[in-house]
Amino acid sequence: MAAAGAGRGDQQPRFWIVLNVHHDVTSVASSYKFLVPLWPVGGVGPDNIAALRRVGATGFGLGGSLFKPDMSVADIAARARACVDAWRASA
């Protein structure tokens, strides 16, 4: 999601932290804000991108919110657009 899908590869994760709730993201963001990019994964979608970004997320790992095996290309594209729109609206 860095650069809202602009294809940049310069935001490589340094390590992974599993964050399950808003509080976890807030805690990690306050501790490591300037040291590492914070990219929450798991349960991230258009509905919570703005809230996660407000507490320090700098990008996201999107999996199930974008793709499921039985989805059409049009469905995947619509979900991707919704995530990018949420990212841009939260800036």
PDB file of N, CA, C and O in Angstrom:
ATOM      1  N   MET A   1       0.823  -1.185   0.000  1.00  0.00           N
ATOM      2  CA  MET A   1       0.000   0.000   0.000  1.00  0.00           C
ATOM      3  C   MET A   1       0.865   1.245   0.000  1.00  0.00           C
ATOM      4  O   MET A   1       0.346   2.340  -0.220  1.00  0.00           O
ATOM      5  N   ALA A   2       2.152   1.124   0.236  1.00  0.00           N
ATOM      6  CA  ALA A   2       2.987   2.315   0.184  1.00  0.00           C
ATOM      7  C   ALA A   2       2.784   2.977  -1.156  1.00  0.00           C
ATOM      8  O   ALA A   2       2.756   2.318  -2.195  1.00  0.00           O
ATOM      9  N   ALA A   3       2.645   4.271  -1.122  1.00  0.00           N
ATOM     10  CA  ALA A   3       2.387   5.064  -2.315  1.00  0.00           C
ATOM     11  C   ALA A   3       1.089   4.631  -2.983  1.00  0.00           C
ATOM     12  O   ALA A   3       0.932   4.800  -4.192  1.00  0.00           O
ATOM     13  N   ALA A   4       0.181   4.091  -2.233  1.00  0.00           N
ATOM     14  CA  ALA A   4      -1.153   3.706  -2.715  1.00  0.00           C
ATOM     15  C   ALA A   4      -1.103   2.933  -4.007  1.00  0.00           C
ATOM     16  O   ALA A   4      -1.794   3.272  -4.968  1.00  0.00           O
ATOM     17  N   GLY A   5      -0.303   1.914  -4.037  1.00  0.00           N
ATOM     18  CA  GLY A   5      -0.286   1.021  -5.186  1.00  0.00           C
ATOM     19  C   GLY A   5       0.540   1.519  -6.348  1.00  0.00           C
ATOM     20  O   GLY A   5       0.375   1.035  -7.468  1.00  0.00           O
ATOM     21  N   ALA A   6       1.423   2.470  -6.115  1.00  0.00           N
ATOM     22  CA  ALA A   6       2.206   3.041  -7.210  1.00  0.00           C
ATOM     23  C   ALA A   6       3.341   2.123  -7.643  1.00  0.00           C
ATOM     24  O   ALA A   6       4.126   2.497  -8.514  1.00  0.00           O
ATOM     25  N   GLY A   7       3.449   0.951  -7.068  1.00  0.00           N
ATOM     26  CA  GLY A   7       4.455  -0.009  -7.501  1.00  0.00           C
ATOM     27  C   GLY A   7       5.833   0.215  -6.899  1.00  0.00           C
ATOM     28  O   GLY A   7       6.819  -0.319  -7.407  1.00  0.00           O
ATOM     29  N   ARG A   8       5.918   0.983  -5.844  1.00  0.00           N
ATOM     30  CA  ARG A   8       7.218   1.232  -5.217  1.00  0.00           C
ATOM     31  C   ARG A   8       7.627   0.029  -4.389  1.00  0.00           C
ATOM     32  O   ARG A   8       6.801  -0.572  -3.702  1.00  0.00           O
ATOM     33  N   GLY A   9       8.886  -0.317  -4.453  1.00  0.00           N
ATOM     34  CA  GLY A   9       9.378  -1.441  -3.678  1.00  0.00           C
ATOM     35  C   GLY A   9      10.339  -1.028  -2.589  1.00  0.00           C
ATOM     36  O   GLY A   9      11.073  -1.869  -2.072  1.00  0.00           O
ATOM     37  N   ASP A  10      10.359   0.249  -2.223  1.00  0.00           N
ATOM     38  CA  ASP A  10      11.342   0.728  -1.259  1.00  0.00           C
ATOM     39  C   ASP A  10      10.880   0.639   0.193  1.00  0.00           C
ATOM     40  O   ASP A  10      11.598   1.086   1.087  1.00  0.00           O
ATOM     41  N   GLN A  11       9.721   0.084   0.444  1.00  0.00           N
ATOM     42  CA  GLN A  11       9.204  -0.033   1.804  1.00  0.00           C
ATOM     43  C   GLN A  11       9.289  -1.486   2.277  1.00  0.00           C
ATOM     44  O   GLN A  11       8.303  -2.034   2.770  1.00  0.00           O
ATOM     45  N   GLN A  12      10.427  -2.097   2.135  1.00  0.00           N
ATOM     46  CA  GLN A  12      10.595  -3.491   2.515  1.00  0.00           C
ATOM     47  C   GLN A  12      10.487  -3.646   4.025  1.00  0.00           C
ATOM     48  O   GLN A  12      11.120  -2.896   4.768  1.00  0.00           O
ATOM     49  N   PRO A  13       9.687  -4.614   4.493  1.00  0.00           N
ATOM     50  CA  PRO A  13       9.557  -4.807   5.936  1.00  0.00           C
ATOM     51  C   PRO A  13      10.865  -5.271   6.550  1.00  0.00           C
ATOM     52  O   PRO A  13      11.584  -6.073   5.954  1.00  0.00           O
ATOM     53  N   ARG A  14      11.169  -4.780   7.716  1.00  0.00           N
ATOM     54  CA  ARG A  14      12.382  -5.152   8.425  1.00  0.00           C
ATOM     55  C   ARG A  14      12.109  -6.344   9.357  1.00  0.00           C
ATOM     56  O   ARG A  14      12.979  -7.189   9.570  1.00  0.00           O
ATOM     57  N   PHE A  15      10.911  -6.396   9.898  1.00  0.00           N
ATOM     58  CA  PHE A  15      10.472  -7.519  10.711  1.00  0.00           C
ATOM     59  C   PHE A  15       8.964  -7.470  10.795  1.00  0.00           C
ATOM     60  O   PHE A  15       8.348  -6.448  10.493  1.00  0.00           O
ATOM     61  N   TRP A  16       8.369  -8.576  11.204  1.00  0.00           N
ATOM     62  CA  TRP A  16       6.914  -8.664  11.291  1.00  0.00           C
ATOM     63  C   TRP A  16       6.488  -8.722  12.740  1.00  0.00           C
ATOM     64  O   TRP A  16       7.094  -9.422  13.551  1.00  0.00           O
ATOM     65  N   ILE A  17       5.453  -7.991  13.058  1.00  0.00           N
ATOM     66  CA  ILE A  17       4.819  -8.057  14.374  1.00  0.00           C
ATOM     67  C   ILE A  17       3.348  -8.320  14.121  1.00  0.00           C
ATOM     68  O   ILE A  17       2.719  -7.617  13.330  1.00  0.00           O
ATOM     69  N   VAL A  18       2.800  -9.311  14.773  1.00  0.00           N
ATOM     70  CA  VAL A  18       1.374  -9.599  14.618  1.00  0.00           C
ATOM     71  C   VAL A  18       0.600  -8.675  15.551  1.00  0.00           C
ATOM     72  O   VAL A  18       0.778  -8.706  16.769  1.00  0.00           O
ATOM     73  N   LEU A  19      -0.253  -7.861  14.964  1.00  0.00           N
ATOM     74  CA  LEU A  19      -1.049  -6.910  15.727  1.00  0.00           C
ATOM     75  C   LEU A  19      -2.519  -7.239  15.517  1.00  0.00           C
ATOM     76  O   LEU A  19      -3.012  -7.226  14.389  1.00  0.00           O
ATOM     77  N   ASN A  20      -3.201  -7.528  16.587  1.00  0.00           N
ATOM     78  CA  ASN A  20      -4.583  -7.958  16.478  1.00  0.00           C
ATOM     79  C   ASN A  20      -5.606  -6.893  16.818  1.00  0.00           C
ATOM     80  O   ASN A  20      -6.759  -6.987  16.398  1.00  0.00           O
ATOM     81  N   VAL A  21      -5.210  -5.895  17.562  1.00  0.00           N
ATOM     82  CA  VAL A  21      -6.179  -4.887  17.970  1.00  0.00           C
ATOM     83  C   VAL A  21      -5.586  -3.495  17.818  1.00  0.00           C
ATOM     84  O   VAL A  21      -4.370  -3.329  17.735  1.00  0.00           O
ATOM     85  N   HIS A  22      -6.454  -2.508  17.783  1.00  0.00           N
ATOM     86  CA  HIS A  22      -6.080  -1.111  17.641  1.00  0.00           C
ATOM     87  C   HIS A  22      -5.048  -0.708  18.683  1.00  0.00           C
ATOM     88  O   HIS A  22      -4.100   0.011  18.368  1.00  0.00           O
ATOM     89  N   HIS A  23      -5.221  -1.162  19.918  1.00  0.00           N
ATOM     90  CA  HIS A  23      -4.301  -0.821  21.003  1.00  0.00           C
ATOM     91  C   HIS A  23      -2.881  -1.290  20.701  1.00  0.00           C
ATOM     92  O   HIS A  23      -1.922  -0.570  20.979  1.00  0.00           O
ATOM     93  N   ASP A  24      -2.737  -2.495  20.133  1.00  0.00           N
ATOM     94  CA  ASP A  24      -1.407  -3.011  19.807  1.00  0.00           C
ATOM     95  C   ASP A  24      -0.713  -2.118  18.795  1.00  0.00           C
ATOM     96  O   ASP A  24       0.473  -1.824  18.941  1.00  0.00           O
ATOM     97  N   VAL A  25      -1.431  -1.686  17.777  1.00  0.00           N
ATOM     98  CA  VAL A  25      -0.840  -0.809  16.768  1.00  0.00           C
ATOM     99  C   VAL A  25      -0.413   0.502  17.407  1.00  0.00           C
ATOM    100  O   VAL A  25       0.671   1.012  17.121  1.00  0.00           O
ATOM    101  N   THR A  26      -1.260   1.049  18.271  1.00  0.00           N
ATOM    102  CA  THR A  26      -0.937   2.301  18.940  1.00  0.00           C
ATOM    103  C   THR A  26       0.328   2.148  19.783  1.00  0.00           C
ATOM    104  O   THR A  26       1.198   3.019  19.749  1.00  0.00           O
ATOM    105  N   SER A  27       0.440   1.068  20.529  1.00  0.00           N
ATOM    106  CA  SER A  27       1.605   0.847  21.385  1.00  0.00           C
ATOM    107  C   SER A  27       2.887   0.710  20.575  1.00  0.00           C
ATOM    108  O   SER A  27       3.900   1.332  20.893  1.00  0.00           O
ATOM    109  N   VAL A  28       2.840  -0.089  19.548  1.00  0.00           N
ATOM    110  CA  VAL A  28       4.032  -0.295  18.721  1.00  0.00           C
ATOM    111  C   VAL A  28       4.402   0.984  17.991  1.00  0.00           C
ATOM    112  O   VAL A  28       5.580   1.332  17.912  1.00  0.00           O
ATOM    113  N   ALA A  29       3.417   1.686  17.461  1.00  0.00           N
ATOM    114  CA  ALA A  29       3.689   2.910  16.721  1.00  0.00           C
ATOM    115  C   ALA A  29       4.353   3.953  17.610  1.00  0.00           C
ATOM    116  O   ALA A  29       5.266   4.651  17.167  1.00  0.00           O
ATOM    117  N   SER A  30       3.909   4.066  18.849  1.00  0.00           N
ATOM    118  CA  SER A  30       4.511   5.064  19.738  1.00  0.00           C
ATOM    119  C   SER A  30       5.940   4.697  20.117  1.00  0.00           C
ATOM    120  O   SER A  30       6.750   5.584  20.385  1.00  0.00           O
ATOM    121  N   SER A  31       6.260   3.418  20.145  1.00  0.00           N
ATOM    122  CA  SER A  31       7.601   2.980  20.519  1.00  0.00           C
ATOM    123  C   SER A  31       8.594   3.003  19.371  1.00  0.00           C
ATOM    124  O   SER A  31       9.772   3.297  19.572  1.00  0.00           O
ATOM    125  N   TYR A  32       8.122   2.691  18.155  1.00  0.00           N
ATOM    126  CA  TYR A  32       9.029   2.493  17.035  1.00  0.00           C
ATOM    127  C   TYR A  32       8.788   3.426  15.859  1.00  0.00           C
ATOM    128  O   TYR A  32       9.276   3.167  14.759  1.00  0.00           O
ATOM    129  N   LYS A  33       8.049   4.499  16.069  1.00  0.00           N
ATOM    130  CA  LYS A  33       7.591   5.361  14.984  1.00  0.00           C
ATOM    131  C   LYS A  33       8.693   5.755  14.008  1.00  0.00           C
ATOM    132  O   LYS A  33       8.469   5.731  12.798  1.00  0.00           O
ATOM    133  N   PHE A  34       9.857   6.111  14.491  1.00  0.00           N
ATOM    134  CA  PHE A  34      10.906   6.591  13.610  1.00  0.00           C
ATOM    135  C   PHE A  34      11.960   5.534  13.284  1.00  0.00           C
ATOM    136  O   PHE A  34      12.923   5.817  12.571  1.00  0.00           O
ATOM    137  N   LEU A  35      11.782   4.326  13.800  1.00  0.00           N
ATOM    138  CA  LEU A  35      12.785   3.294  13.591  1.00  0.00           C
ATOM    139  C   LEU A  35      12.453   2.369  12.432  1.00  0.00           C
ATOM    140  O   LEU A  35      13.339   2.016  11.653  1.00  0.00           O
ATOM    141  N   VAL A  36      11.216   1.975  12.306  1.00  0.00           N
ATOM    142  CA  VAL A  36      10.817   1.005  11.279  1.00  0.00           C
ATOM    143  C   VAL A  36       9.444   1.370  10.726  1.00  0.00           C
ATOM    144  O   VAL A  36       8.624   1.965  11.426  1.00  0.00           O
ATOM    145  N   PRO A  37       9.197   1.013   9.469  1.00  0.00           N
ATOM    146  CA  PRO A  37       7.839   1.170   8.955  1.00  0.00           C
ATOM    147  C   PRO A  37       6.906   0.189   9.667  1.00  0.00           C
ATOM    148  O   PRO A  37       7.299  -0.943   9.949  1.00  0.00           O
ATOM    149  N   LEU A  38       5.693   0.607   9.953  1.00  0.00           N
ATOM    150  CA  LEU A  38       4.724  -0.240  10.644  1.00  0.00           C
ATOM    151  C   LEU A  38       3.630  -0.620   9.659  1.00  0.00           C
ATOM    152  O   LEU A  38       2.830   0.222   9.253  1.00  0.00           O
ATOM    153  N   TRP A  39       3.600  -1.893   9.276  1.00  0.00           N
ATOM    154  CA  TRP A  39       2.628  -2.404   8.312  1.00  0.00           C
ATOM    155  C   TRP A  39       1.807  -3.504   8.963  1.00  0.00           C
ATOM    156  O   TRP A  39       2.219  -4.664   8.945  1.00  0.00           O
ATOM    157  N   PRO A  40       0.654  -3.171   9.540  1.00  0.00           N
ATOM    158  CA  PRO A  40      -0.201  -4.206  10.110  1.00  0.00           C
ATOM    159  C   PRO A  40      -0.702  -5.171   9.026  1.00  0.00           C
ATOM    160  O   PRO A  40      -0.907  -4.781   7.876  1.00  0.00           O
ATOM    161  N   VAL A  41      -0.889  -6.400   9.407  1.00  0.00           N
ATOM    162  CA  VAL A  41      -1.447  -7.425   8.513  1.00  0.00           C
ATOM    163  C   VAL A  41      -2.530  -8.174   9.276  1.00  0.00           C
ATOM    164  O   VAL A  41      -2.508  -8.229  10.506  1.00  0.00           O
ATOM    165  N   GLY A  42      -3.469  -8.744   8.549  1.00  0.00           N
ATOM    166  CA  GLY A  42      -4.530  -9.531   9.171  1.00  0.00           C
ATOM    167  C   GLY A  42      -5.716  -8.684   9.559  1.00  0.00           C
ATOM    168  O   GLY A  42      -5.656  -7.932  10.532  1.00  0.00           O
ATOM    169  N   GLY A  43      -6.776  -8.797   8.819  1.00  0.00           N
ATOM    170  CA  GLY A  43      -7.990  -8.063   9.126  1.00  0.00           C
ATOM    171  C   GLY A  43      -7.992  -6.622   8.674  1.00  0.00           C
ATOM    172  O   GLY A  43      -8.881  -5.859   9.052  1.00  0.00           O
ATOM    173  N   VAL A  44      -7.020  -6.233   7.874  1.00  0.00           N
ATOM    174  CA  VAL A  44      -6.954  -4.865   7.379  1.00  0.00           C
ATOM    175  C   VAL A  44      -7.783  -4.751   6.110  1.00  0.00           C
ATOM    176  O   VAL A  44      -7.669  -5.576   5.203  1.00  0.00           O
ATOM    177  N   GLY A  45      -8.614  -3.728   6.056  1.00  0.00           N
ATOM    178  CA  GLY A  45      -9.433  -3.492   4.876  1.00  0.00           C
ATOM    179  C   GLY A  45      -9.862  -2.044   4.823  1.00  0.00           C
ATOM    180  O   GLY A  45      -9.461  -1.253   5.678  1.00  0.00           O
ATOM    181  N   PRO A  46     -10.660  -1.678   3.851  1.00  0.00           N
ATOM    182  CA  PRO A  46     -11.069  -0.283   3.688  1.00  0.00           C
ATOM    183  C   PRO A  46     -11.727   0.326   4.923  1.00  0.00           C
ATOM    184  O   PRO A  46     -11.640   1.534   5.142  1.00  0.00           O
ATOM    185  N   ASP A  47     -12.374  -0.496   5.717  1.00  0.00           N
ATOM    186  CA  ASP A  47     -13.093   0.018   6.886  1.00  0.00           C
ATOM    187  C   ASP A  47     -12.187   0.443   8.034  1.00  0.00           C
ATOM    188  O   ASP A  47     -12.604   1.239   8.876  1.00  0.00           O
ATOM    189  N   ASN A  48     -10.959  -0.067   8.092  1.00  0.00           N
ATOM    190  CA  ASN A  48     -10.099   0.308   9.220  1.00  0.00           C
ATOM    191  C   ASN A  48      -8.759   0.919   8.804  1.00  0.00           C
ATOM    192  O   ASN A  48      -7.919   1.181   9.665  1.00  0.00           O
ATOM    193  N   ILE A  49      -8.543   1.147   7.537  1.00  0.00           N
ATOM    194  CA  ILE A  49      -7.283   1.747   7.087  1.00  0.00           C
ATOM    195  C   ILE A  49      -7.085   3.126   7.709  1.00  0.00           C
ATOM    196  O   ILE A  49      -5.993   3.410   8.202  1.00  0.00           O
ATOM    197  N   ALA A  50      -8.085   3.982   7.705  1.00  0.00           N
ATOM    198  CA  ALA A  50      -7.928   5.335   8.256  1.00  0.00           C
ATOM    199  C   ALA A  50      -7.583   5.289   9.745  1.00  0.00           C
ATOM    200  O   ALA A  50      -6.692   6.007  10.198  1.00  0.00           O
ATOM    201  N   ALA A  51      -8.283   4.449  10.504  1.00  0.00           N
ATOM    202  CA  ALA A  51      -8.022   4.367  11.944  1.00  0.00           C
ATOM    203  C   ALA A  51      -6.614   3.861  12.223  1.00  0.00           C
ATOM    204  O   ALA A  51      -5.931   4.381  13.105  1.00  0.00           O
ATOM    205  N   LEU A  52      -6.179   2.860  11.485  1.00  0.00           N
ATOM    206  CA  LEU A  52      -4.826   2.331  11.686  1.00  0.00           C
ATOM    207  C   LEU A  52      -3.775   3.355  11.281  1.00  0.00           C
ATOM    208  O   LEU A  52      -2.735   3.473  11.930  1.00  0.00           O
ATOM    209  N   ARG A  53      -4.039   4.079  10.234  1.00  0.00           N
ATOM    210  CA  ARG A  53      -3.089   5.101   9.797  1.00  0.00           C
ATOM    211  C   ARG A  53      -2.979   6.226  10.824  1.00  0.00           C
ATOM    212  O   ARG A  53      -1.891   6.751  11.057  1.00  0.00           O
ATOM    213  N   ARG A  54      -4.102   6.594  11.436  1.00  0.00           N
ATOM    214  CA  ARG A  54      -4.084   7.655  12.455  1.00  0.00           C
ATOM    215  C   ARG A  54      -3.201   7.294  13.638  1.00  0.00           C
ATOM    216  O   ARG A  54      -2.626   8.181  14.268  1.00  0.00           O
ATOM    217  N   VAL A  55      -3.082   6.011  13.952  1.00  0.00           N
ATOM    218  CA  VAL A  55      -2.273   5.616  15.107  1.00  0.00           C
ATOM    219  C   VAL A  55      -0.863   5.193  14.731  1.00  0.00           C
ATOM    220  O   VAL A  55      -0.124   4.685  15.575  1.00  0.00           O
ATOM    221  N   GLY A  56      -0.476   5.397  13.462  1.00  0.00           N
ATOM    222  CA  GLY A  56       0.922   5.202  13.110  1.00  0.00           C
ATOM    223  C   GLY A  56       1.247   4.197  12.030  1.00  0.00           C
ATOM    224  O   GLY A  56       2.416   4.058  11.672  1.00  0.00           O
ATOM    225  N   ALA A  57       0.276   3.495  11.499  1.00  0.00           N
ATOM    226  CA  ALA A  57       0.582   2.554  10.415  1.00  0.00           C
ATOM    227  C   ALA A  57       1.072   3.325   9.195  1.00  0.00           C
ATOM    228  O   ALA A  57       0.523   4.371   8.849  1.00  0.00           O
ATOM    229  N   THR A  58       2.110   2.800   8.546  1.00  0.00           N
ATOM    230  CA  THR A  58       2.688   3.466   7.380  1.00  0.00           C
ATOM    231  C   THR A  58       2.405   2.705   6.094  1.00  0.00           C
ATOM    232  O   THR A  58       2.752   3.171   5.009  1.00  0.00           O
ATOM    233  N   GLY A  59       1.795   1.569   6.203  1.00  0.00           N
ATOM    234  CA  GLY A  59       1.432   0.733   5.063  1.00  0.00           C
ATOM    235  C   GLY A  59       0.671  -0.463   5.599  1.00  0.00           C
ATOM    236  O   GLY A  59       0.439  -0.562   6.804  1.00  0.00           O
ATOM    237  N   PHE A  60       0.279  -1.374   4.719  1.00  0.00           N
ATOM    238  CA  PHE A  60      -0.518  -2.519   5.143  1.00  0.00           C
ATOM    239  C   PHE A  60      -0.180  -3.742   4.320  1.00  0.00           C
ATOM    240  O   PHE A  60       0.192  -3.632   3.152  1.00  0.00           O
ATOM    241  N   GLY A  61      -0.309  -4.908   4.930  1.00  0.00           N
ATOM    242  CA  GLY A  61      -0.251  -6.168   4.211  1.00  0.00           C
ATOM    243  C   GLY A  61      -1.685  -6.615   3.965  1.00  0.00           C
ATOM    244  O   GLY A  61      -2.409  -6.942   4.906  1.00  0.00           O
ATOM    245  N   LEU A  62      -2.085  -6.627   2.728  1.00  0.00           N
ATOM    246  CA  LEU A  62      -3.467  -6.972   2.386  1.00  0.00           C
ATOM    247  C   LEU A  62      -3.493  -8.334   1.718  1.00  0.00           C
ATOM    248  O   LEU A  62      -2.819  -8.549   0.711  1.00  0.00           O
ATOM    249  N   GLY A  63      -4.252  -9.234   2.262  1.00  0.00           N
ATOM    250  CA  GLY A  63      -4.371 -10.577   1.699  1.00  0.00           C
ATOM    251  C   GLY A  63      -5.830 -10.911   1.466  1.00  0.00           C
ATOM    252  O   GLY A  63      -6.373 -10.681   0.386  1.00  0.00           O
ATOM    253  N   GLY A  64      -6.454 -11.455   2.493  1.00  0.00           N
ATOM    254  CA  GLY A  64      -7.839 -11.887   2.389  1.00  0.00           C
ATOM    255  C   GLY A  64      -8.814 -10.769   2.103  1.00  0.00           C
ATOM    256  O   GLY A  64      -9.901 -11.014   1.580  1.00  0.00           O
ATOM    257  N   SER A  65      -8.444  -9.537   2.439  1.00  0.00           N
ATOM    258  CA  SER A  65      -9.346  -8.432   2.127  1.00  0.00           C
ATOM    259  C   SER A  65      -9.332  -8.111   0.632  1.00  0.00           C
ATOM    260  O   SER A  65     -10.210  -7.404   0.136  1.00  0.00           O
ATOM    261  N   LEU A  66      -8.333  -8.633  -0.081  1.00  0.00           N
ATOM    262  CA  LEU A  66      -8.252  -8.412  -1.530  1.00  0.00           C
ATOM    263  C   LEU A  66      -8.629  -9.634  -2.353  1.00  0.00           C
ATOM    264  O   LEU A  66      -9.246  -9.503  -3.410  1.00  0.00           O
ATOM    265  N   PHE A  67      -8.267 -10.809  -1.885  1.00  0.00           N
ATOM    266  CA  PHE A  67      -8.360 -11.992  -2.743  1.00  0.00           C
ATOM    267  C   PHE A  67      -8.873 -13.211  -2.000  1.00  0.00           C
ATOM    268  O   PHE A  67      -8.455 -13.501  -0.879  1.00  0.00           O
ATOM    269  N   LYS A  68      -9.768 -13.905  -2.635  1.00  0.00           N
ATOM    270  CA  LYS A  68     -10.198 -15.250  -2.227  1.00  0.00           C
ATOM    271  C   LYS A  68     -10.240 -16.074  -3.515  1.00  0.00           C
ATOM    272  O   LYS A  68     -10.555 -15.525  -4.570  1.00  0.00           O
ATOM    273  N   PRO A  69      -9.938 -17.354  -3.465  1.00  0.00           N
ATOM    274  CA  PRO A  69      -9.817 -18.159  -4.690  1.00  0.00           C
ATOM    275  C   PRO A  69     -11.024 -18.137  -5.621  1.00  0.00           C
ATOM    276  O   PRO A  69     -10.859 -18.266  -6.834  1.00  0.00           O
ATOM    277  N   ASP A  70     -12.223 -17.978  -5.089  1.00  0.00           N
ATOM    278  CA  ASP A  70     -13.410 -18.029  -5.942  1.00  0.00           C
ATOM    279  C   ASP A  70     -13.823 -16.664  -6.507  1.00  0.00           C
ATOM    280  O   ASP A  70     -14.875 -16.556  -7.137  1.00  0.00           O
ATOM    281  N   MET A  71     -13.026 -15.640  -6.293  1.00  0.00           N
ATOM    282  CA  MET A  71     -13.375 -14.288  -6.740  1.00  0.00           C
ATOM    283  C   MET A  71     -13.025 -14.064  -8.201  1.00  0.00           C
ATOM    284  O   MET A  71     -12.068 -14.636  -8.723  1.00  0.00           O
ATOM    285  N   SER A  72     -13.810 -13.229  -8.844  1.00  0.00           N
ATOM    286  CA  SER A  72     -13.520 -12.836 -10.230  1.00  0.00           C
ATOM    287  C   SER A  72     -12.469 -11.719 -10.224  1.00  0.00           C
ATOM    288  O   SER A  72     -12.219 -11.085  -9.199  1.00  0.00           O
ATOM    289  N   VAL A  73     -11.876 -11.502 -11.371  1.00  0.00           N
ATOM    290  CA  VAL A  73     -10.907 -10.406 -11.502  1.00  0.00           C
ATOM    291  C   VAL A  73     -11.590  -9.072 -11.194  1.00  0.00           C
ATOM    292  O   VAL A  73     -10.985  -8.202 -10.568  1.00  0.00           O
ATOM    293  N   ALA A  74     -12.821  -8.905 -11.619  1.00  0.00           N
ATOM    294  CA  ALA A  74     -13.554  -7.666 -11.351  1.00  0.00           C
ATOM    295  C   ALA A  74     -13.758  -7.458  -9.844  1.00  0.00           C
ATOM    296  O   ALA A  74     -13.649  -6.334  -9.354  1.00  0.00           O
ATOM    297  N   ASP A  75     -14.052  -8.535  -9.113  1.00  0.00           N
ATOM    298  CA  ASP A  75     -14.207  -8.438  -7.659  1.00  0.00           C
ATOM    299  C   ASP A  75     -12.894  -8.032  -6.991  1.00  0.00           C
ATOM    300  O   ASP A  75     -12.875  -7.182  -6.101  1.00  0.00           O
ATOM    301  N   ILE A  76     -11.816  -8.641  -7.425  1.00  0.00           N
ATOM    302  CA  ILE A  76     -10.496  -8.318  -6.863  1.00  0.00           C
ATOM    303  C   ILE A  76     -10.153  -6.859  -7.157  1.00  0.00           C
ATOM    304  O   ILE A  76      -9.674  -6.140  -6.280  1.00  0.00           O
ATOM    305  N   ALA A  77     -10.396  -6.429  -8.384  1.00  0.00           N
ATOM    306  CA  ALA A  77     -10.110  -5.039  -8.767  1.00  0.00           C
ATOM    307  C   ALA A  77     -10.942  -4.064  -7.940  1.00  0.00           C
ATOM    308  O   ALA A  77     -10.430  -3.029  -7.514  1.00  0.00           O
ATOM    309  N   ALA A  78     -12.208  -4.375  -7.708  1.00  0.00           N
ATOM    310  CA  ALA A  78     -13.067  -3.495  -6.913  1.00  0.00           C
ATOM    311  C   ALA A  78     -12.570  -3.397  -5.478  1.00  0.00           C
ATOM    312  O   ALA A  78     -12.566  -2.315  -4.891  1.00  0.00           O
ATOM    313  N   ARG A  79     -12.157  -4.512  -4.920  1.00  0.00           N
ATOM    314  CA  ARG A  79     -11.622  -4.497  -3.552  1.00  0.00           C
ATOM    315  C   ARG A  79     -10.309  -3.721  -3.483  1.00  0.00           C
ATOM    316  O   ARG A  79     -10.071  -2.977  -2.532  1.00  0.00           O
ATOM    317  N   ALA A  80      -9.468  -3.896  -4.482  1.00  0.00           N
ATOM    318  CA  ALA A  80      -8.205  -3.154  -4.512  1.00  0.00           C
ATOM    319  C   ALA A  80      -8.475  -1.652  -4.608  1.00  0.00           C
ATOM    320  O   ALA A  80      -7.841  -0.858  -3.913  1.00  0.00           O
ATOM    321  N   ARG A  81      -9.418  -1.265  -5.473  1.00  0.00           N
ATOM    322  CA  ARG A  81      -9.768   0.155  -5.597  1.00  0.00           C
ATOM    323  C   ARG A  81     -10.276   0.707  -4.270  1.00  0.00           C
ATOM    324  O   ARG A  81      -9.919   1.820  -3.886  1.00  0.00           O
ATOM    325  N   ALA A  82     -11.104  -0.060  -3.569  1.00  0.00           N
ATOM    326  CA  ALA A  82     -11.641   0.393  -2.285  1.00  0.00           C
ATOM    327  C   ALA A  82     -10.523   0.618  -1.267  1.00  0.00           C
ATOM    328  O   ALA A  82     -10.563   1.581  -0.501  1.00  0.00           O
ATOM    329  N   CYS A  83      -9.529  -0.266  -1.259  1.00  0.00           N
ATOM    330  CA  CYS A  83      -8.395  -0.111  -0.335  1.00  0.00           C
ATOM    331  C   CYS A  83      -7.554   1.107  -0.697  1.00  0.00           C
ATOM    332  O   CYS A  83      -7.167   1.876   0.184  1.00  0.00           O
ATOM    333  N   VAL A  84      -7.270   1.287  -1.968  1.00  0.00           N
ATOM    334  CA  VAL A  84      -6.490   2.449  -2.403  1.00  0.00           C
ATOM    335  C   VAL A  84      -7.257   3.736  -2.108  1.00  0.00           C
ATOM    336  O   VAL A  84      -6.662   4.711  -1.648  1.00  0.00           O
ATOM    337  N   ASP A  85      -8.559   3.758  -2.363  1.00  0.00           N
ATOM    338  CA  ASP A  85      -9.374   4.936  -2.064  1.00  0.00           C
ATOM    339  C   ASP A  85      -9.360   5.250  -0.574  1.00  0.00           C
ATOM    340  O   ASP A  85      -9.266   6.415  -0.188  1.00  0.00           O
ATOM    341  N   ALA A  86      -9.452   4.219   0.267  1.00  0.00           N
ATOM    342  CA  ALA A  86      -9.415   4.423   1.717  1.00  0.00           C
ATOM    343  C   ALA A  86      -8.060   4.977   2.138  1.00  0.00           C
ATOM    344  O   ALA A  86      -7.990   5.867   2.986  1.00  0.00           O
ATOM    345  N   TRP A  87      -6.981   4.457   1.551  1.00  0.00           N
ATOM    346  CA  TRP A  87      -5.631   4.950   1.843  1.00  0.00           C
ATOM    347  C   TRP A  87      -5.519   6.437   1.494  1.00  0.00           C
ATOM    348  O   TRP A  87      -5.060   7.243   2.304  1.00  0.00           O
ATOM    349  N   ARG A  88      -5.938   6.781   0.295  1.00  0.00           N
ATOM    350  CA  ARG A  88      -5.832   8.171  -0.166  1.00  0.00           C
ATOM    351  C   ARG A  88      -6.705   9.097   0.670  1.00  0.00           C
ATOM    352  O   ARG A  88      -6.288  10.212   0.984  1.00  0.00           O
ATOM    353  N   ALA A  89      -7.890   8.666   1.031  1.00  0.00           N
ATOM    354  CA  ALA A  89      -8.799   9.487   1.826  1.00  0.00           C
ATOM    355  C   ALA A  89      -8.273   9.708   3.247  1.00  0.00           C
ATOM    356  O   ALA A  89      -8.635  10.685   3.902  1.00  0.00           O
ATOM    357  N   SER A  90      -7.432   8.812   3.709  1.00  0.00           N
ATOM    358  CA  SER A  90      -6.934   8.907   5.087  1.00  0.00           C
ATOM    359  C   SER A  90      -5.675   9.756   5.213  1.00  0.00           C
ATOM    360  O   SER A  90      -5.183   9.976   6.320  1.00  0.00           O
ATOM    361  N   ALA A  91      -5.156  10.231   4.095  1.00  0.00           N
ATOM    362  CA  ALA A  91      -3.904  11.023   4.123  1.00  0.00           C
ATOM    363  C   ALA A  91      -4.111  12.389   4.740  1.00  0.00           C
ATOM    364  O   ALA A  91      -3.165  13.171   4.839  1.00  0.00           O
TER     365      ALA A  91
END
